[in-house]
């Protein structure tokens, strides 16, 4: 479960940025194509944050849908799987979203 390592990194980054202040909320974005399971990150967060300035903080996860643009027909379309093709059949696409893992914000007191 690589989500444990990812969650540790999230907690470490937020702890470092909080400079010792108590953190009450953390918001992250996880792309649906990123192969990261949001429920696993939620589960790991409470365990990993124990003993840190994030202990007891609420984790908010925004799931970002996959989206791509097609170089053949020019449309932008939803991407359900990482290697889907365009509805026109072309695989000459650029993924625009869905692979993110971003720490968007935190609330400190």
N, C-alpha and C positions, 0 to 999 in steps of 0.2 A: 504494500500500500504506500505509494509515493506521496499520498496526501499528507502523511505524517511529517515528512521532511518539508513539504511545501508550507504546511501550517507553522512549523518551527521557524521557517524563514520569515513568514508574515509577522509572527510575534516578535522575532528579533528586530526586524526593520522598524516596526511600530514602537517598540521599547526604546530603541536608539533615538528615533525622531522625537519621542515624548520627553527626552532628557530628564527622566525620573518622575515626571508628573503622572498622576493617576489617569488612566484611560478608561472611559466608560462605554464607548462605542467605536467599532471599527467597521468600515464598509469596504468590501472588495468586489471586483468584477471578475467573473469567471466565464470565459467563452464556452459555449456548448460544444465546440469542436476541439477543446483543449485537452481532452482525456483526463480532466480533473473532476472528481465527483464532489459536488457541493455538499452533499450530506456527510461524506467522510471528512471534509474540512470542518464542518460544523461540529462533528463528533470529536475530532482531535483538538479543536480550539480550546475547549474547557480544560482538557488535560494539560495541554502544552502551556497554557497561560497561567497555570497555578504557580504561585510564588513570584510572579512578575507584576509590573504595574498594570497589566491587563487583566489580572485575576478578577473575575466577576463581570467583565465587560461583555457587552452584547455584540455579536458578530452579525452583520447584515451582508447578505450575498445577493448581488444582481447578476442574473444569468444573461449573457449577451448572445443573441441568436447569430447563427452563421449567415453570412451574406457574401455574394460574389458578383463580379461583373464579367461579362463575356466579351472577348476581343473579336469574336466572329460576328455576332449579331448586335452587340452593343447594349444588351439589357442588363439590368441589375436584378438578381433573383436570390431567394432564400436558399441557403446551403444547409441541407440536413446532415450530410456526412462529409467528412474531410475531402474525399476524392470524388464527389458527385460531379456530374457534367451538367452543362447548361441544358435547359429544356429544348434548345435547338439541336442538341446532340454533341456540341463542341466541348472539348476538354481544354480549350485555350482560354482559361479563365484566370482571374486574379481574385484571391480571397480578400475580402474587405474587412470582415469581422468574424468573431467566433473563436479565435485562438487566444484571446486576452487572458491575462492574469494581472490585475492591477489593484493596488491598494489605493482606493479613491479618497477616503478621508478618515479622520479619527476625531473623537471628541475627548478633550482632556479637561481636567478640573484642577 
